[in-house]
Amino acid sequence: MDFADNRRDEIIAYAKKKYGEDKVAQIGTFGTMMARGAVRDVARALGEPYDFGDKIAKEIPLGSQGFPMTINRALKESPELEALAADPAVKRTLDLAKKIEGCARHISVHAAGVVISPAPLDEYTPLQYDPKGKAIITQYDMYSVGEDGVGLTKFDFLGLRNLAILAQAIRLVNKIHNLNLDIETVPIDDQRTFALLARGETEGLFQLNGSGMTRWLKELKPTTIHDINAMVALYRPGPMQFIPDYINRKHNAKLIKYLDPVLEPILNQTYGVLVYQDDLLIMAHDLAGYTWGEVDKFRKAVGKKIPAEMAAQKEKFIKGCMAHSKWSEKKATEIWTWVEPFAAYGFNKAHAASYGRVAYQTAYLKANYPGEFMTAVLSAESGDTEKVAEIIHECKRMNLPVLPPDVNESFADFGLIKAKDKTDQDRIRVGLATIKNLGTEIAEAIVVERKKKGPFTTLANFLERVNHKNLNRKALEALTKAGALDSLGEERGALLGNLDELVAYHHDRASADAGQESLFGTMADTSTIPALKLRATTPASDKDRLAWEKDLLGLYLSGHPLDKYKDKFEKAEQNLSKVREMKDGELIIAGGLIESVRPILTRRGDRMAFIRLVDFTDTIEAVAFADLYEKYKDILVPDACIALRGHASHRNGEPSIILDGVKLLE
């Protein structure tokens, strides 16, 4: 079961209240000694300096999902590690680490698993406190505690961020528009929603984003929620091969065909394409005469993909079709041959419909209430600066500006400022609490004071009114550098050059209000506190302002390092977004800012890199193979503005650029 990720704890608390505190617990899971961790642990146990173990561990390449790195494999793939191993102390560390590699290292809490028992849990499983000492968890893992172990009922209480996004977006819509919009009753035939999907404007949507899915949606041009459900089921390895067939049949009814007329009532909603596991099960019941109990056994055989069980089901299905539907053995075998490949990846229809509905709901809100929806998405993703940068890029495309934080407009979290009239436009303000080094308490104190007594009129007015112990030098510096004080009429460089004066003024005003002594050892009196005057200082440069924003907010908002090259980009024939439309191998000459660089070791031990590039149109991954990376590694660094030459690639459906050459923009 999926719940809004910010309310998952409430569900666990509800289960404990309903079934008993002693009968409900989260499931424990074991972290294991991976290659790097095993090396660090062994080095520490041997009394070696931290740098010793760290140096060895850093030469062990990262594994990939499903293929964890081992020490033996690392010795073959990393020449640097092999060279280090010539040292007897390093070899001893590696040999001992091999012996503990893969062993359980610590217990933690399973991301979703919860177990409920009919009697107190300690009658079935040992228990313990979680590592933080707050909740009771099982010492048995999910395999031992479930039906294949002691037989308890397991639940997956999953936290789904998109449900939190929907809830927040609905709250904003109802508050701003004075509505009572219920997401469960929005029309499922909204033409704006389907038009948005047909245009491929899928950033921020549930299940429907990503370049691969977006490309298919633009071809499909969905017109019913059934199209969305089908795409949710089909867009996975295996059934993905049937997406073109589904699209072609939707747009050309002459292509729809069935192996037998009796299949039409089962498959007419999916244009004759086998999409859902449920359709396969109905065939077993209606065509092969299975009882519903036998259908369930068939479902388990299909799900587990055990060859012997599938062979037995093949014989049963064919004989059943011959007896129940009076088909020849040849025809029954033909039907089985058609459905057998699908059996390996059939998707549950209820799952597809549930996810399809949530996907549609996110699209509905984006199409009809774009400002509210994108604000909710930004709030939900606020801890991930890379994702926030993508969402802000989408907001710009939607003509929905995302502006730096402002003490007179921002809330603690991202907030939507609605247009006052036709000359104005909706805009999103970054939340004060997202500023590094500021903190939630002071952010909320600023918002509360503004709501109570109105906007801050001047810098002095701000310092006088926000009477909070955390409004110290560090907080004022963070507010200044992030641009949150710009609307008070003072330049950022001037504020930074007068921080001590600002702190003293704030302290004296706060002391006077509290009847305490001032910094100068006299009882403060607001009438005797001198007016706030700032000394002349050097103004901050554009470069400084952008660097501060990147440091404190994680991204650029008031400008961009590429702005000084804007003329070059406007005159260029190509840009990064063109890669999405190109065929593999097509030449691309463009430019961009390097957001991040991720070097990896190849199997031969050479270093190559995956590079995240952004320009005024898009964000794209580029690949620098070993020879090129070695030649240009001094240029291929974060925040560098480069021109590039390369070729388009669409590996796994995702667009990227294989780099041939780069140079710094001048």
Secondary structure by P-SEA (a helix, b strand, c coil): cccccccaaaaaaaaaaacccccbbbbbbbbcccaaaaaaaaaaaacccaaaaaaaaaabbbbcccccccaaaaaaccaaaaaaaccaaaaaaaaaaaaacccccccccccbbbbbbcccccccbbbbbcccccbbbbccccccccccccbbbbbbbbbbaaaaaaaaaaaaaaaaacccccccccccccaaaaaaaaacccccccccccaaaaaaaaaaccccaaaaaaaaaccccccccaaaaaaaaaacccccccccccccccccccccccccaaaaaaaaaacccccaaaaaaaaaaaaaccaaaaaaaaaaaaaaaaaaccccaaaaaaaaaaacccccccccaaaaaaaaaaaaaaaaaaaccaaaaaaaaaaaacccaaaaaaaaaaaaaacbbbbccccccccccbbbbccccccbbbbbbccccccccccaaaaaaaaaaaaaccccccaaaaaaccccccccaaaaaaaaaacccccccccaaaaaacaaaaaaaaaaaaaaaacccccccccccccccccccccccccccaaaaaaaaaaaccccccccccccaaaaaaaccccccccccccccbbbbbcccccbbbbbbcccccccbbbbbbcccbbbbbbbcaaaaaaccccccccccccccbbbbbcccbbbbbcccccccc
